Amino acid sequence: MSLREQLCEYGRRAVELGLVIGTSGNLSVRQGDLVAVTPSGAALDRLTPEMCPIVDVEGYLVEGELQPSSETPMHLAVYETTDAQAVVHTHSVFGTVVATTMTELPPVHYNALLLGGVVKVAEYATYGTPELAANVRAALEGKQAALMANHGGVTIGATLEQAFEATRLLEWLCEVYVRGLGVGKPTILTEEQLAAVVERALNPPEFPRR
């Protein structure tokens, strides 16, 4: 599957799962010095491969008739400072709720470790600006996910599939936290508890054979 075909596939899935609405959200995937990105102003479930522009890592349009997403500078900033090969940005409901009310998403479940633990909320800045790109880059340091204040969420991965699954996990964690607040005060896992989970994962038990 080509890079552009991947954008169409995961763009459609993002809409189906309610992670974006209208023309919000954008995705990109990198190969070498080239980045395929979703176009500006297009609904992600209506993309065709030829609609997706390709830019180089310096932000110059290399191929395509449509303009790249306005968030392309943020995507390129992430590629510049991480090993990511794909970036997914959504306006999911629970992620945006947390992003408008919190400064971070605490680890209410040990699967938060898959995203790097505590998910930071990047300081607010106007979309598409260098300021937002810098804020997101800082919030992503050492992480697979970040939230963007009063905006949405962003995840990264070695593949577009991995970045997309990180988005799904981020939204699930945000939903667990938000719904938990409706019942009582969610219990936050301690550093010791999280460390024990890592130790368990690195040293799984061996079950005896008959």
C-alpha positions as CSV (number, residue, x, y, z in Angstrom):
1,M,0.0,0.0,0.0
2,S,1.4,3.4,-1.0
3,L,1.8,6.3,1.4
4,R,-1.1,8.0,-0.1
5,E,-3.3,4.9,0.0
6,Q,-2.4,4.6,3.7
7,L,-3.6,8.2,4.4
8,C,-6.9,7.4,2.7
9,E,-7.4,4.1,4.6
10,Y,-6.6,5.6,8.1
11,G,-8.4,8.8,7.3
12,R,-11.6,6.8,6.6
13,R,-11.1,4.9,9.8
14,A,-10.7,8.1,11.8
15,V,-14.0,9.3,10.6
16,E,-15.7,5.9,11.2
17,L,-14.5,5.9,14.8
18,G,-15.6,9.5,15.4
19,L,-12.1,10.7,16.0
20,V,-12.6,13.6,13.6
21,I,-15.6,15.6,12.4
22,G,-16.0,17.5,9.2
23,T,-12.7,18.5,7.7
24,S,-10.9,18.5,11.0
25,G,-7.8,16.4,11.8
26,N,-4.9,15.4,9.6
27,L,-2.4,12.6,9.1
28,S,1.0,12.2,7.6
29,V,3.5,9.4,6.9
30,R,7.1,9.8,6.1
31,Q,9.5,7.9,3.8
32,G,13.0,9.2,3.6
33,D,13.0,12.9,3.0
34,L,9.4,12.9,1.7
35,V,6.2,13.2,3.6
36,A,2.7,12.4,2.3
37,V,0.1,14.5,4.2
38,T,-3.7,14.9,4.0
39,P,-4.8,18.0,2.1
40,S,-6.2,21.2,3.6
41,G,-10.0,21.5,3.9
42,A,-10.8,17.9,2.8
43,A,-13.0,15.4,4.6
44,L,-10.8,12.5,5.6
45,D,-13.3,9.8,4.6
46,R,-13.5,11.2,1.0
47,L,-9.8,11.2,0.2
48,T,-8.4,9.6,-2.9
49,P,-4.7,9.0,-3.2
50,E,-4.1,11.7,-5.9
51,M,-5.6,14.3,-3.5
52,C,-2.8,13.8,-1.0
53,P,0.1,16.2,-1.5
54,I,3.7,15.2,-0.9
55,V,6.1,17.6,0.7
56,D,9.8,17.4,1.6
57,V,11.1,17.7,5.1
58,E,11.7,21.4,4.6
59,G,8.1,22.0,3.7
60,Y,8.3,22.4,0.0
61,L,5.5,21.0,-2.1
62,V,6.9,18.2,-4.3
63,E,3.8,16.6,-5.8
64,G,0.1,17.2,-5.8
65,E,-2.4,19.8,-6.9
66,L,-4.0,20.4,-3.5
67,Q,-2.4,22.4,-0.6
68,P,-1.1,20.4,2.3
69,S,-2.9,20.5,5.7
70,S,-2.4,23.8,7.6
71,E,-0.9,21.7,10.4
72,T,1.9,20.4,8.2
73,P,4.5,22.6,10.0
74,M,3.6,20.8,13.2
75,H,4.0,17.4,11.5
76,L,7.4,18.4,10.1
77,A,8.6,19.7,13.5
78,V,7.8,16.3,15.0
79,Y,9.7,14.5,12.3
80,E,12.7,16.8,12.8
81,T,13.1,16.0,16.5
82,T,11.8,12.4,16.8
83,D,12.2,9.0,15.1
84,A,8.5,9.1,14.1
85,Q,7.6,7.9,10.6
86,A,3.9,8.9,11.0
87,V,1.8,11.5,12.8
88,V,-1.9,11.5,13.5
89,H,-3.8,14.6,14.7
90,T,-7.5,14.3,15.7
91,H,-10.2,16.3,17.4
92,S,-11.7,13.4,19.3
93,V,-14.3,14.2,21.9
94,F,-12.8,12.9,25.1
95,G,-9.3,13.9,24.1
96,T,-10.5,17.5,23.5
97,V,-12.4,17.5,26.8
98,V,-9.2,16.7,28.6
99,A,-7.3,19.2,26.5
100,T,-9.7,22.0,27.4
101,T,-9.7,21.3,31.2
102,M,-6.3,19.8,32.2
103,T,-2.6,20.4,32.0
104,E,-1.9,16.7,31.7
105,L,-3.7,13.3,31.5
106,P,-2.5,11.3,34.5
107,P,-2.0,7.5,34.3
108,V,-5.3,6.1,35.4
109,H,-4.5,2.8,33.7
110,Y,-1.2,1.0,33.1
111,N,-1.7,1.1,29.4
112,A,-0.7,4.7,29.6
113,L,2.8,3.4,29.6
114,L,2.4,2.5,25.9
115,L,2.2,6.3,25.3
116,G,5.1,7.1,27.6
117,G,3.1,7.5,30.9
118,V,1.7,10.9,31.7
119,V,0.3,12.6,28.6
120,K,1.2,16.3,28.6
121,V,-1.1,19.1,27.3
122,A,0.8,21.4,25.0
123,E,0.3,25.1,25.6
124,Y,-2.3,26.7,23.4
125,A,-1.3,28.5,20.2
126,T,-3.1,29.2,17.0
127,Y,-3.3,26.2,14.6
128,G,-0.8,26.0,11.9
129,T,1.7,28.3,13.6
130,P,5.4,27.8,14.5
131,E,4.4,28.4,18.1
132,L,2.0,25.5,18.1
133,A,4.6,23.3,16.4
134,A,7.1,24.1,19.1
135,N,4.6,23.5,21.9
136,V,3.6,20.1,20.6
137,R,7.2,19.1,20.0
138,A,8.0,20.0,23.6
139,A,5.0,18.1,25.0
140,L,5.9,15.0,22.9
141,E,9.5,14.7,24.2
142,G,9.9,11.1,25.3
143,K,6.3,10.3,24.5
144,Q,4.1,8.8,21.9
145,A,1.2,11.2,22.4
146,A,0.4,14.7,23.5
147,L,-2.8,16.7,23.8
148,M,-3.1,20.3,22.5
149,A,-4.8,22.8,24.7
150,N,-8.3,23.7,23.5
151,H,-7.6,21.8,20.3
152,G,-7.2,18.0,20.2
153,G,-4.6,15.3,20.3
154,V,-1.5,14.1,18.4
155,T,0.2,10.8,18.3
156,I,3.3,9.4,16.6
157,G,4.6,6.0,15.6
158,A,7.0,4.0,13.5
159,T,4.2,3.3,11.1
160,L,0.8,5.0,10.4
161,E,-0.9,2.0,11.8
162,Q,1.1,2.4,15.1
163,A,0.4,6.1,15.3
164,F,-3.3,5.4,14.6
165,E,-3.5,2.8,17.4
166,A,-1.8,5.2,19.7
167,T,-4.6,7.7,18.9
168,R,-7.2,5.1,19.7
169,L,-5.5,4.4,23.0
170,L,-5.2,8.0,23.9
171,E,-8.9,8.6,23.3
172,W,-9.8,5.5,25.4
173,L,-7.6,6.7,28.3
174,C,-9.2,10.1,28.1
175,E,-12.7,8.6,28.1
176,V,-11.9,6.4,31.1
177,Y,-10.6,9.5,33.0
178,V,-13.5,11.7,32.1
179,R,-16.2,9.1,32.9
180,G,-14.3,8.3,36.1
181,L,-14.7,11.9,37.2
182,G,-18.4,11.5,36.8
183,V,-18.4,8.7,39.4
184,G,-15.8,9.9,41.8
185,K,-12.1,10.8,42.0
186,P,-10.1,8.5,39.7
187,T,-7.2,6.7,41.3
188,I,-3.9,7.6,39.8
189,L,-1.2,4.9,39.5
190,T,2.0,5.7,41.4
191,E,5.5,5.6,39.9
192,E,6.2,2.4,41.9
193,Q,3.1,0.8,40.5
194,L,4.0,1.7,36.9
195,A,7.6,0.5,37.5
196,A,6.2,-2.8,38.6
197,V,4.2,-3.1,35.4
198,V,7.3,-2.5,33.4
199,E,9.2,-5.1,35.4
200,R,6.4,-7.6,34.9
201,A,6.4,-7.0,31.1
202,L,10.1,-7.4,30.9
203,N,10.1,-10.6,33.0
204,P,6.8,-12.5,32.2
205,P,6.1,-15.7,34.2
206,E,6.9,-19.0,32.6
207,F,4.1,-21.5,32.9
208,P,5.2,-25.2,33.3
209,R,4.4,-27.6,30.6
210,R,2.8,-31.1,31.2
